[in-house]
Amino acid sequence: MLRSNDRTEVRPAPAAPSLPPGVQLLPLQVHRDSRGALAEFYRQDRVPEFHAAQWQVTTSRAATLRGMHLHLTHTDYVAVLEGRVSVGLHDLRAGSPAFGRGQLIELAGRDPAALLIPPGVAHAILSRSASTYVIGIDRAYDLADELGCRWDDPQLDIAWPIATPHLSARDAALPALRAIAPLVAPWRNRTST
């Protein structure tokens, strides 16, 4: 039974600059009561265009950067459970209104929101503090769909708040952006006929 101090809330998503087409910043519903909180980090009826085929949980220490990754066929759904992250985005889809633009989106466990990232938008996740987040993908993982470029490539136009993050050996060895950009299909406006 809910008491008068029990509440359900949907906070507005954190403010973000105009997002590339298909990228969505989704506020998550949180149910709070005297015991704590329950957050609905994914409901298919709220994101009907995303059907998860696989989920993974990632934990990272502060100053860890994962990426810059690019997928040609699958969509990512990222939700932070604990800590704070900056997600760097760069739209590589020729013809997109956001083509060639880079930006950072902030996500935090204390202000639950999810980020939907479509194919053709390169992305990396920087853990600003020790963090735990989930990533859902709409197709089973396929190494052939896992491309990437250097996180600090100046052509990404992303103002990372760190100069020397912790990187995996694989991410540290990724090529320049110009090596993967030609592989991305042009953007198609799915709202026009």
C-alpha positions in Angstrom: 0.0 0.0 0.0 1.4 3.4 -0.9 1.7 6.0 1.8 1.3 9.7 1.2 5.1 10.2 1.0 5.4 7.5 -1.7 5.6 8.8 -5.2 6.2 8.0 -8.8 8.1 10.5 -10.9 9.2 11.0 -14.4 11.9 13.7 -14.4 12.5 15.5 -17.6 15.5 14.2 -19.5 18.7 16.2 -18.8 19.0 19.2 -21.1 20.8 18.4 -24.3 21.6 20.2 -27.5 19.6 19.3 -30.6 20.2 15.6 -31.1 20.9 13.9 -34.4 17.9 12.2 -36.1 17.1 8.9 -34.4 19.1 9.7 -31.3 16.7 9.9 -28.3 17.2 11.0 -24.8 14.5 9.3 -22.8 13.6 10.1 -19.2 13.0 7.0 -17.1 10.1 6.5 -14.7 11.2 6.2 -11.1 9.0 4.9 -8.2 10.3 6.1 -4.8 9.1 5.2 -1.4 10.6 5.0 2.1 12.5 1.8 1.1 14.3 3.4 -1.8 13.6 3.5 -5.5 12.7 1.4 -8.5 13.5 2.7 -12.0 11.9 1.3 -15.1 15.0 1.5 -17.3 13.3 -0.1 -20.4 9.7 -0.6 -21.4 9.1 -1.6 -25.0 5.8 0.3 -25.1 7.7 3.5 -24.5 10.3 2.8 -27.2 8.4 0.8 -29.8 11.1 1.2 -32.4 13.6 -0.6 -30.3 13.4 -4.4 -29.7 16.2 -5.7 -27.5 18.0 -8.8 -28.7 20.8 -8.7 -26.1 21.6 -6.8 -22.9 25.0 -6.3 -21.3 26.1 -4.7 -18.0 29.3 -2.7 -17.9 31.2 -1.5 -14.9 34.0 1.0 -15.3 36.3 2.9 -13.0 36.5 6.7 -13.2 38.2 8.1 -16.3 37.6 5.0 -18.4 36.6 5.7 -22.0 35.0 2.9 -24.1 35.0 3.7 -27.8 34.8 5.5 -30.2 32.5 2.7 -31.7 30.3 2.6 -34.7 27.7 0.1 -35.8 26.3 -0.1 -39.3 23.3 -2.3 -38.5 22.4 -2.2 -34.8 20.9 0.3 -32.4 22.2 0.8 -28.8 20.1 1.7 -25.8 22.2 3.0 -22.9 21.0 3.5 -19.4 23.2 4.4 -16.4 22.4 2.6 -13.2 25.1 4.1 -11.0 27.6 6.9 -11.4 28.0 9.5 -14.1 29.0 9.2 -17.7 29.5 11.5 -20.8 28.5 9.9 -24.1 30.3 11.4 -27.1 28.3 11.3 -30.3 29.3 12.0 -33.9 26.8 11.6 -36.8 28.5 9.9 -39.8 25.3 9.5 -41.9 25.7 11.7 -45.1 22.6 13.7 -45.6 21.6 13.8 -42.0 20.9 17.3 -40.6 23.5 16.5 -38.0 26.1 15.1 -40.3 29.7 15.7 -39.1 28.6 17.2 -35.8 30.0 16.0 -32.5 28.5 16.5 -29.0 28.5 15.2 -25.5 25.4 14.0 -23.6 25.5 13.6 -19.8 23.8 10.6 -18.1 23.8 9.8 -14.4 22.3 7.1 -12.2 20.7 9.7 -9.9 18.7 11.3 -12.8 17.7 8.2 -14.8 17.5 8.6 -18.5 18.3 6.3 -21.5 20.0 7.2 -24.7 19.0 5.5 -28.0 21.8 5.5 -30.6 21.0 4.4 -34.1 23.3 2.9 -36.7 25.7 5.4 -38.3 26.2 7.5 -35.2 29.6 6.9 -33.7 29.7 6.9 -29.9 31.9 6.5 -26.9 31.2 6.4 -23.1 33.5 8.2 -20.7 32.9 7.2 -17.0 33.2 10.5 -15.1 33.0 8.5 -11.8 32.9 4.8 -11.1 29.9 3.7 -13.0 27.6 0.8 -14.0 25.4 1.0 -17.0 23.4 -1.3 -19.2 23.5 -1.5 -23.0 20.8 -3.1 -25.0 21.2 -3.9 -28.7 18.5 -4.7 -31.2 20.6 -7.5 -32.9 22.8 -10.1 -31.3 26.4 -9.0 -31.1 28.3 -9.4 -34.4 32.0 -8.5 -34.5 31.6 -7.6 -38.2 29.3 -4.7 -37.0 31.9 -3.4 -34.5 33.8 -0.6 -36.1 35.6 2.3 -34.5 38.0 5.2 -34.6 40.2 7.1 -32.3 38.3 8.8 -29.5 40.4 11.9 -29.8 40.3 12.4 -33.5 39.9 16.2 -34.0 37.4 15.6 -36.9 34.9 14.1 -34.3 34.5 17.7 -32.9 33.9 16.3 -29.3 35.1 18.4 -26.4 36.1 15.6 -24.1 36.7 16.8 -20.5 39.8 14.5 -20.2 43.1 14.3 -21.9 44.3 10.8 -20.9 41.5 8.4 -20.2 41.9 4.7 -19.4 41.5 2.8 -22.7 41.5 -0.8 -23.8 44.4 -1.9 -26.0 41.8 -2.3 -28.8 40.3 1.2 -28.5 43.8 2.7 -28.2 44.8 1.1 -31.6 41.7 2.2 -33.5 42.3 4.2 -36.8 41.4 7.7 -37.7 37.8 8.7 -38.4 38.5 9.0 -42.1 39.1 5.2 -42.2 35.5 4.3 -41.2 33.4 7.3 -42.4 33.1 6.0 -46.0 31.5 2.7 -44.7 28.4 4.4 -43.3 25.1 4.4 -45.3 23.5 7.8 -46.1 20.8 9.0 -43.7 17.2 8.5 -44.9 14.5 10.6 -43.5 12.0 7.9 -42.4 9.2 10.4 -41.7 8.9 11.4 -45.4 7.2 9.2 -48.0 
